[in-house]
Amino acid sequence: MLKKLTQFYTFVSMKKYKRLSLIERIKIQEFRELKYSPSKIAEKLARSKSTITRELKRNRYAHNDYYADVANRHALIRSSDRKWWKDKINTHKELRDFVHEKLGLRWSPDQISVTLKRLYPNNKSMNVSHETIYLYIYLHSKNGLKKELISQLRQERKSRGNFKTRAVLEPKIKDRVSIDERPEEVLGREIPGHWEGDLIIGKEHKSCLGTLVERTTRTIILVPLKNKLAETVRKAFEKEFLKLPKTMRKTLTYDNGTEMSEHKLFTKKTKVQVYFTHPYSPWERPTNENSNGLVRDYFPKGTDFNTIPKKRIKEVQEQLNERPRKILDYQTPKDVFNSLILNQLQ
């Protein structure tokens, strides 16, 4: 009798099928890293085996790796293609006007999405995710409008990421430690010493500049680089971190650029543990992304960093750290950073 009831409720639940969510996809990635079989994953998520098998088959990369973020974007695109004429923004004039207005003010899709939820908490028709806004810009708008909307985005990319090139999507860094394993204290920002890092690429991809940003104080370190070889970047970052007090160097969150492939040696030298974001997830380094935008005010796209003197780079670093920030109650990153160090010494 119990077996029949179980089969009945399983059948009913399958009839009420819901598409996999991002949270479920993240769980699938975690279970795959633990070498769980599709059957076991299905059991853990209370899903049918065929659902998991189909999901893994659709999003299989080299070595059978599975990336939740990439899989979720694939799903959004497939869903978007099925609902081409039912796009939420296209069919809702008030929402469309709001999105257009804020894009015109150089707001990011993420800022628009969050603001809509705050302004219309009980109105689902006026709530939309940042990914839906990107899909509207890149897939659901006519050519002339598409060009205009893309020009209002900060990076003005002609396409929304690369979903097809496996060699690009697959992280090539050996023994990388995922951001999922990062201590919870990093998220809160109350405890200083946690950094985010990246490279700003120069003219024709022939030069670069390293950026390191402390999450609590927004202190930025600009790192002149001769090239983006792993050894060069590792040594340059080491040099900057070793100038800091030990209490201000705990972790570094980085993307999947191969310039950080010597992360284990970097950690050994500096005692700073490196964590890597999910592929194509710049929002997982929000402080660094925002700071890179500030740096671009001084060094716009097309800058050849090989021609910029080190003295000038450090002048820009000093100016940014001595600029009052609203997020710091109009204190400067430099003052907040030094204040925290003094408090730790007392």
C-alpha positions in Angstrom: 0.0 0.0 0.0 2.8 2.4 1.0 4.6 1.7 -2.3 1.4 2.5 -4.3 0.9 5.8 -2.5 4.5 6.7 -3.1 4.1 6.0 -6.8 0.9 8.0 -6.9 2.4 11.1 -5.3 5.5 10.8 -7.5 3.2 10.8 -10.5 1.2 13.8 -9.3 4.4 15.8 -8.5 5.7 15.0 -12.0 2.5 16.3 -13.5 3.1 19.6 -11.7 6.6 19.8 -13.1 8.6 23.0 -12.6 11.7 24.0 -14.4 15.0 23.7 -12.5 15.9 26.8 -10.5 19.4 28.3 -10.2 19.6 27.0 -6.6 18.9 23.5 -7.8 21.5 23.9 -10.6 24.1 25.0 -8.0 23.3 21.9 -6.0 23.7 19.7 -9.1 27.2 21.3 -9.6 28.1 20.5 -6.0 26.9 16.9 -6.3 28.7 16.4 -9.5 31.9 17.6 -7.8 31.2 14.9 -5.2 30.9 12.3 -8.0 27.3 11.6 -7.3 25.4 9.7 -10.0 22.4 11.2 -11.8 20.1 8.8 -9.8 21.5 10.0 -6.5 21.3 13.6 -7.5 17.7 13.1 -8.5 17.0 11.5 -5.2 18.6 14.4 -3.3 16.6 17.0 -5.2 13.4 15.1 -5.3 13.5 15.2 -9.1 13.1 12.5 -11.7 16.3 10.8 -13.0 15.4 11.8 -16.6 15.3 15.5 -15.6 18.8 15.4 -14.1 20.1 13.3 -17.0 18.7 15.7 -19.6 20.1 18.7 -17.7 23.6 17.2 -17.5 23.5 16.1 -21.2 22.5 19.6 -22.3 25.3 21.3 -20.3 28.2 18.9 -20.6 31.7 20.3 -21.0 35.2 18.8 -21.1 35.7 16.1 -18.4 31.9 16.0 -17.9 32.1 19.2 -15.8 28.9 21.1 -15.1 28.6 24.8 -14.4 25.4 26.0 -12.7 25.6 29.6 -13.9 26.2 28.7 -17.5 23.4 26.1 -17.5 21.0 28.6 -16.0 21.8 31.1 -18.7 21.3 28.4 -21.4 17.9 27.7 -19.9 16.9 31.4 -19.9 17.8 31.6 -23.6 15.8 28.5 -24.5 12.9 29.8 -22.5 13.3 33.2 -24.1 13.2 31.7 -27.6 9.9 29.9 -26.8 8.3 33.1 -25.5 9.7 35.5 -28.1 6.4 37.4 -28.5 5.5 37.1 -24.8 8.5 38.9 -23.4 7.5 40.7 -20.2 9.2 44.0 -21.0 7.9 44.2 -24.5 4.3 43.5 -23.5 4.3 45.9 -20.4 4.5 49.6 -21.4 5.0 51.0 -17.9 7.8 48.5 -17.2 9.4 49.1 -20.6 9.3 52.9 -20.1 10.9 52.5 -16.6 13.7 50.2 -18.0 14.4 52.6 -20.9 14.5 55.6 -18.6 17.0 54.1 -16.2 19.2 52.6 -18.9 19.3 56.2 -20.3 20.6 57.3 -17.0 23.4 54.7 -17.2 21.9 52.4 -14.6 22.9 48.8 -14.8 20.2 46.1 -15.3 21.0 44.8 -11.8 20.3 48.3 -10.3 17.1 48.6 -12.3 15.9 45.1 -11.1 16.6 45.8 -7.4 15.0 49.2 -7.6 11.8 47.8 -9.2 11.5 45.3 -6.4 11.8 48.0 -3.8 9.3 50.4 -5.5 6.8 47.7 -6.4 7.1 44.9 -3.7 3.6 43.7 -4.3 3.3 44.2 -8.0 4.8 41.2 -9.9 4.1 42.8 -13.2 6.6 45.5 -12.4 9.3 43.1 -11.1 11.9 41.7 -13.5 15.3 40.1 -13.1 18.5 41.6 -14.4 18.9 38.6 -16.7 15.5 39.3 -18.3 16.6 42.9 -18.9 19.8 41.7 -20.6 17.7 39.3 -22.7 15.4 42.1 -23.7 18.3 44.3 -24.7 20.2 41.6 -26.7 17.4 39.3 -28.0 14.0 41.0 -27.9 14.7 44.5 -29.2 14.8 45.5 -32.8 18.2 46.3 -34.4 18.1 50.1 -34.1 16.8 50.0 -30.5 19.2 47.2 -29.6 22.2 49.3 -30.7 21.0 52.3 -28.6 20.3 50.2 -25.5 23.7 48.5 -25.7 25.4 51.9 -26.0 23.9 52.8 -22.6 25.5 49.8 -20.8 28.8 50.4 -19.1 30.8 47.8 -21.1 28.8 48.2 -24.4 29.4 44.5 -25.3 27.9 43.5 -28.7 26.7 40.2 -27.2 25.7 38.9 -23.8 28.6 36.6 -22.9 29.8 33.4 -24.8 27.6 30.4 -24.3 29.1 28.2 -27.0 32.9 28.1 -26.7 33.7 25.3 -24.3 37.4 26.2 -24.2 36.4 29.7 -22.9 33.8 28.5 -20.4 35.9 25.8 -18.8 38.2 27.0 -16.0 41.8 25.9 -16.7 43.2 26.6 -13.2 44.4 23.6 -11.4 43.3 23.0 -7.8 41.1 26.1 -7.8 39.0 26.6 -4.6 35.5 27.7 -5.4 33.9 30.8 -3.9 31.3 28.4 -2.5 33.9 27.4 0.1 34.7 31.0 1.1 34.1 31.9 4.8 30.7 33.4 5.6 32.4 36.4 7.3 33.5 37.6 3.8 29.9 38.4 2.8 29.2 40.6 5.8 32.1 43.1 5.3 32.3 43.7 9.0 35.7 41.9 9.2 38.4 43.6 7.1 41.2 41.9 5.2 39.1 40.3 2.5 40.1 41.4 -1.1 38.8 41.1 -4.6 41.1 41.1 -7.6 41.1 41.5 -11.4 43.1 42.7 -14.4 42.1 45.7 -16.5 43.2 44.9 -20.1 44.8 47.7 -22.2 44.9 48.5 -25.9 44.8 45.5 -28.3 45.1 43.2 -25.3 48.9 43.9 -25.2 49.1 45.5 -21.8 47.3 45.3 -18.4 46.9 46.7 -15.0 46.2 44.7 -11.8 43.5 45.9 -9.4 43.1 44.8 -5.8 40.2 46.1 -3.6 39.5 45.6 0.1 35.8 44.8 0.6 35.2 46.6 3.9 37.1 49.9 3.4 37.0 50.0 -0.5 40.8 50.6 -0.4 42.2 50.0 -3.9 45.7 49.0 -4.9 46.7 49.5 -8.5 49.4 47.0 -9.6 51.6 47.9 -12.7 52.3 44.8 -14.7 54.8 44.1 -17.5 52.5 41.3 -18.8 49.7 39.0 -17.6 51.8 35.8 -17.3 51.0 33.9 -14.2 54.4 34.3 -12.6 54.5 38.0 -13.3 51.1 38.6 -11.8 51.8 36.4 -8.8 55.0 38.1 -7.9 53.5 41.6 -8.4 50.5 40.8 -6.2 52.7 39.2 -3.6 54.8 42.3 -3.3 51.7 44.5 -2.7 50.1 42.1 -0.2 53.4 41.7 1.8 53.4 45.5 2.4 50.1 45.1 4.3 49.7 44.3 8.0 48.9 40.6 8.6 45.5 41.4 10.0 44.5 43.0 6.6 45.4 40.1 4.4 43.0 37.1 4.8 41.4 36.2 1.5 41.4 37.1 -2.2 38.4 36.5 -4.5 39.4 36.3 -8.2 37.8 35.3 -11.5 39.0 32.4 -13.6 41.7 34.2 -15.5 44.8 31.9 -15.9 47.0 34.7 -14.7 46.1 33.5 -11.2 47.1 29.8 -11.9 50.0 30.1 -9.5 47.5 30.7 -6.6 48.8 27.9 -4.4 52.3 29.5 -4.4 50.8 32.9 -3.9 48.9 31.6 -0.8 52.1 29.9 0.5 54.1 33.2 0.3 51.4 35.6 1.6 49.1 33.4 3.7 46.2 34.8 1.6 43.7 32.1 0.5 42.5 32.6 -3.0 38.9 31.8 -4.0 37.6 31.7 -7.5 34.2 32.8 -8.7 31.9 30.8 -10.9 32.6 31.2 -14.7 31.3 34.4 -16.1 30.0 35.7 -12.8 31.5 39.2 -12.4 28.7 40.1 -9.8 30.5 37.8 -7.4 33.2 40.4 -7.2 31.0 43.5 -7.0 33.4 45.8 -5.1 36.2 45.1 -7.7 33.8 45.6 -10.7 32.7 48.9 -9.4 36.3 50.0 -8.6 37.4 49.1 -12.1 34.8 51.5 -13.4 36.3 54.2 -11.3 39.8 53.4 -12.6 38.5 53.6 -16.2 37.7 57.2 -15.6 41.4 57.8 -15.5 42.5 55.1 -18.0 39.7 54.7 -20.6 39.4 51.7 -23.0 42.2 51.7 -25.5 44.8 52.9 -22.9 48.3 51.3 -23.5 49.4 50.7 -19.9 52.9 50.1 -21.1 53.2 53.8 -21.7 51.8 54.9 -18.3 54.6 55.6 -15.8 54.4 53.7 -12.5 54.4 57.1 -10.7 51.2 58.1 -12.5 49.4 54.8 -11.7 50.2 55.2 -8.0 49.0 58.9 -8.2 45.6 57.6 -9.4 45.6 55.0 -6.6 46.2 57.7 -4.0 43.5 59.9 -5.5 40.9 57.1 -5.4 41.8 56.2 -1.8 41.5 59.8 -0.7 38.1 60.4 -2.3 35.2 60.5 0.1 32.7 57.7 -0.5 29.0 57.7 0.3 29.1 54.0 1.2 31.7 54.9 3.9 29.5 57.8 5.2 31.7 60.1 3.2 34.9 59.1 4.8 37.8 58.2 2.6 39.0 54.6 2.1 42.4 55.6 3.3 41.1 57.0 6.6 38.9 54.0 7.3 41.7 51.6 6.4 44.2 53.3 8.8 41.5 53.6 11.5 40.9 49.9 11.4 44.6 49.1 11.7 45.0 51.4 14.7 42.0 49.8 16.4 43.6 46.4 15.9 46.8 47.5 17.5 45.2 48.8 20.6 
